[in-house]
Amino acid sequence: MKKTGTGILYSLLILTFILINGCRTPAELEPEGIEHNLERIGQDKTFELVTWNMHNYPDNGDKSKESYKIIIENLDIDLYAVQEIASTSSFDALMDLLPGYSGIYSDDTYGNGYQKTGIIYKNDMIEILSKEQIYEDKQYEFPRPPLVLKLNVTKNGFSFDFYLIVIHLKAYEGEEELDRRRGAVRLLKEYMDVKIG
């Protein structure tokens, strides 16, 4: 389980780019059906991290809150990197429903809505060592500034620190949108070269 900070950061960044492929509208979630359809992914001996576009959370009011609670509890994952938190008060209310989990979100605002990034994490194993936002002056490449967190994880007798960058890149498929994402990737590489070495 021993990895260098650089190796972990690059792995997480690659994972983030693979998993985020634009903003998609999820099918409506019915709370009463979810708990029977999800298998536990969380394991006792490994650390699990996923990225999740919450789609303007809570886009379906209280139903969204209940659905997301069921998903998080059933999957039992250690850390969720999340995008599109549209209501901080609703996000805080979700955290109140999830004993054992905590959540934080970015300080930026975006357009008329928040669309904040953040994390949801198991608070008995994860400690936030630092939090910052980068490239706030690069709105062409980053309509929402990346959220950079240094975290300490202690699980199953192992402890390690790593950097996590939560990003929410420009959506859609046009040439300008692709150019903006390419520019964002270049800037993130420059940041990691300087920050991590």
C-alpha positions in Angstrom: 0.0 0.0 0.0 3.1 2.2 0.0 3.0 4.7 -2.9 4.7 8.0 -3.6 2.7 11.2 -3.4 3.4 11.9 -7.0 2.3 8.4 -8.1 -1.0 8.6 -6.2 -1.7 12.1 -7.5 -1.1 11.2 -11.1 -3.2 8.1 -10.6 -6.1 10.1 -9.1 -5.9 12.8 -11.8 -6.0 10.2 -14.6 -8.9 8.5 -12.8 -10.7 11.8 -12.6 -10.3 12.5 -16.3 -11.5 9.0 -17.2 -14.6 9.2 -15.0 -15.7 12.7 -15.8 -16.9 12.8 -19.3 -19.2 15.7 -19.3 -22.4 16.6 -17.4 -25.2 14.1 -18.0 -28.7 14.1 -16.6 -29.2 11.0 -14.5 -32.5 9.1 -14.6 -34.7 10.0 -11.7 -33.9 8.0 -8.6 -36.6 6.5 -6.5 -35.4 6.1 -2.9 -37.5 3.0 -2.2 -35.9 1.0 -5.1 -32.2 2.0 -4.6 -31.3 0.1 -1.5 -32.1 -3.3 -3.1 -30.2 -2.6 -6.4 -26.8 -1.5 -5.0 -24.0 -3.8 -3.9 -21.4 -2.7 -1.4 -18.2 -1.6 -3.1 -16.3 -0.6 0.0 -13.8 -3.1 1.4 -12.2 -3.4 4.8 -8.6 -3.7 3.5 -8.5 -1.2 0.6 -9.1 2.5 0.2 -11.8 3.4 -2.3 -12.3 6.8 -4.0 -14.8 7.7 -6.7 -15.7 10.9 -8.5 -19.4 11.8 -8.8 -21.1 14.6 -10.7 -24.1 15.2 -8.5 -26.0 17.1 -11.2 -27.0 20.4 -9.7 -27.6 18.7 -6.3 -30.3 18.6 -5.2 -32.0 18.7 -8.6 -35.0 16.8 -7.3 -35.4 18.4 -3.9 -35.9 16.1 -0.9 -36.1 13.0 -3.1 -32.5 13.7 -4.2 -31.4 14.0 -0.6 -32.9 10.6 0.3 -31.6 9.0 -2.9 -28.1 10.2 -2.4 -28.1 9.1 1.3 -29.1 5.6 0.3 -26.5 5.4 -2.5 -23.7 6.6 -0.2 -24.6 4.3 2.7 -25.0 1.2 0.4 -21.8 1.7 -1.6 -19.8 2.3 1.6 -17.0 4.0 -0.3 -14.4 5.9 1.8 -14.1 9.1 -0.3 -16.4 10.7 -2.9 -15.0 13.6 -5.0 -18.1 15.5 -6.0 -19.1 18.1 -8.5 -22.2 20.4 -9.1 -23.2 21.1 -5.5 -25.9 23.7 -6.3 -27.1 24.2 -2.8 -24.7 24.3 0.1 -27.6 24.1 2.6 -28.9 21.0 1.0 -25.4 19.5 0.9 -25.1 20.2 4.7 -28.5 18.7 5.2 -27.3 15.5 3.4 -24.3 15.4 5.7 -26.6 15.5 8.7 -28.3 12.3 7.4 -25.0 10.5 7.1 -23.4 9.6 10.5 -19.8 8.7 10.1 -19.4 11.0 7.0 -18.4 14.6 6.7 -18.4 16.9 3.7 -16.7 20.1 2.5 -17.1 22.2 -0.6 -15.2 24.8 -2.5 -15.4 28.5 -1.7 -16.0 29.7 -5.3 -19.3 30.7 -6.9 -20.1 30.0 -10.5 -22.6 31.9 -12.6 -26.1 32.1 -11.2 -25.7 28.8 -9.3 -23.0 27.4 -7.2 -21.9 24.2 -9.0 -19.4 23.8 -6.2 -16.9 20.9 -6.0 -16.2 19.1 -2.8 -15.7 15.8 -1.1 -17.7 13.5 1.1 -15.5 11.3 3.3 -15.5 8.9 6.2 -14.4 11.1 9.1 -12.9 8.3 11.2 -10.2 7.5 8.6 -9.6 10.8 6.7 -8.1 14.0 7.9 -8.0 17.2 5.8 -4.5 18.6 6.2 -4.9 21.6 3.8 -7.4 23.0 1.3 -6.9 25.6 -1.5 -8.3 26.6 -4.9 -6.0 27.2 -7.8 -6.2 29.0 -11.1 -9.0 31.2 -10.1 -7.7 33.7 -12.6 -7.9 31.2 -15.5 -11.6 31.1 -16.2 -11.2 30.1 -19.8 -9.6 26.8 -18.9 -11.3 26.4 -15.5 -14.9 27.8 -15.3 -14.8 26.4 -11.8 -11.3 26.6 -10.1 -9.8 23.2 -9.1 -10.1 22.3 -5.4 -6.8 21.0 -4.1 -6.8 19.0 -0.8 -4.0 17.3 1.1 -5.4 14.4 3.0 -4.2 11.9 5.5 -5.8 8.4 5.3 -5.6 5.8 8.1 -7.1 2.5 7.3 -6.5 -1.1 8.3 -3.2 -0.2 10.1 -1.8 1.8 7.2 -1.5 5.6 7.1 -0.5 7.8 4.1 -0.9 11.4 2.8 -1.9 12.3 -0.7 -3.0 15.3 -2.7 -6.5 15.2 -4.3 -7.5 17.7 -7.0 -11.3 17.8 -7.6 -12.1 19.3 -11.0 -15.2 20.2 -12.9 -14.1 20.9 -16.5 -15.9 22.7 -19.3 -18.7 20.4 -20.6 -19.9 19.7 -24.1 -18.3 18.5 -27.3 -17.4 21.6 -29.4 -13.9 22.5 -30.5 -13.8 25.5 -28.1 -14.9 23.2 -25.2 -12.2 20.7 -26.2 -9.6 23.5 -26.4 -10.6 24.7 -22.9 -10.2 21.2 -21.5 -6.8 20.8 -23.2 -5.6 24.0 -21.7 -6.8 22.9 -18.2 -4.9 19.6 -18.5 -1.7 21.5 -19.4 -2.1 23.9 -16.4 -2.8 21.0 -14.1 0.4 19.3 -15.3 2.4 22.5 -14.7 0.9 22.8 -11.2 1.7 19.2 -10.3 5.3 19.5 -11.6 5.9 22.5 -9.3 3.8 21.4 -6.3 4.8 17.7 -6.2 8.1 17.7 -8.1 
